[in-house]
Amino acid sequence: MKKYLIITISALLFLSSVSTSLADYGVQTKTSSCTANQILPDSACTPGAVLTTDTSVICKVGYTKTVRDVPLKERKQVFAEYGIAYSKRGNYEVDHLISLELGGSNDISNLWPENSKITSGSLTKDKLENYLHTQVCKGLMAVTEAQAEISGNWLQYYSAVLATPKPSAKKPSVVAPKVPAPAAQPPAPTALCKDNSYSYSKTRSGTCSGHGGVAQWY
């Protein structure tokens, strides 16, 4: 009986921790005067919100099309919270902090006007979202972990995982050392003169003249 009681308490503690972590999402502490035009959203206004943690749903092809629904009224409210005129929407993307492909929600607490002109903006975040989705659907990462990474300092996580250049697998080319050409051999003498000097004459005519004549031909 004691054993079953311990198991039950452990299970309740686990469920409690899960529900607490999910409850942390979607709780806005500000709905106005949000800090705009930064790479990361104002966490008080956009803490993120989760719709599902079911990978069998998230990893289904075409899933995001079935849940993508941000009405015009909600879009305008997002811009108003961040103090941006809706007429300037051409420079922004109403983005989901926790992307739909990672189980994110359409709730306004998961939305912010992401400036598309900022370096490391929406295009960079899209790369991370695709990477995390692949990791989750291959079973290499828990979906809750992916949701936590994308809702936190996602740029820091991107820099650590995707922006750091990976060492090349290509083997360095081996350059053979240069072998010096053999030194030219001096020509062989053709005759020994009588004064013990050598002659290198190519003809016999006049060989060793001035040296007493030829003592020996080679």
Rosetta blueprint (number, residue, H / E / L):
1 M L
2 K H
3 K H
4 Y H
5 L H
6 I H
7 I H
8 T H
9 I H
10 S H
11 A H
12 L H
13 L H
14 F H
15 L H
16 S H
17 S H
18 V H
19 S H
20 T H
21 S H
22 L H
23 A H
24 D L
25 Y L
26 G L
27 V L
28 Q L
29 T L
30 K L
31 T L
32 S L
33 S L
34 C L
35 T L
36 A L
37 N L
38 Q L
39 I L
40 L L
41 P L
42 D L
43 S L
44 A L
45 C L
46 T L
47 P L
48 G L
49 A L
50 V E
51 L L
52 T L
53 T L
54 D L
55 T H
56 S H
57 V H
58 I H
59 C L
60 K L
61 V L
62 G L
63 Y H
64 T H
65 K H
66 T H
67 V H
68 R L
69 D L
70 V L
71 P L
72 L H
73 K H
74 E H
75 R H
76 K H
77 Q H
78 V H
79 F H
80 A H
81 E H
82 Y L
83 G L
84 I L
85 A L
86 Y H
87 S H
88 K H
89 R H
90 G H
91 N H
92 Y E
93 E E
94 V E
95 D E
96 H E
97 L L
98 I L
99 S L
100 L H
101 E H
102 L H
103 G L
104 G E
105 S L
106 N L
107 D L
108 I H
109 S H
110 N H
111 L E
112 W E
113 P E
114 E E
115 N E
116 S L
117 K L
118 I L
119 T L
120 S L
121 G L
122 S H
123 L H
124 T H
125 K H
126 D H
127 K H
128 L H
129 E H
130 N H
131 Y H
132 L H
133 H H
134 T H
135 Q H
136 V H
137 C H
138 K L
139 G L
140 L L
141 M L
142 A L
143 V H
144 T H
145 E H
146 A H
147 Q H
148 A H
149 E H
150 I H
151 S H
152 G L
153 N L
154 W H
155 L H
156 Q H
157 Y H
158 Y H
159 S H
160 A H
161 V H
162 L H
163 A H
164 T L
165 P L
166 K L
167 P L
168 S L
169 A L
170 K L
171 K L
172 P L
173 S L
174 V L
175 V L
176 A L
177 P L
178 K L
179 V L
180 P L
181 A L
182 P L
183 A L
184 A L
185 Q L
186 P L
187 P L
188 A L
189 P L
190 T L
191 A E
192 L E
193 C E
194 K L
195 D L
196 N L
197 S L
198 Y E
199 S E
200 Y L
201 S L
202 K L
203 T L
204 R L
205 S L
206 G L
207 T L
208 C L
209 S L
210 G L
211 H L
212 G L
213 G L
214 V E
215 A E
216 Q E
217 W E
218 Y L
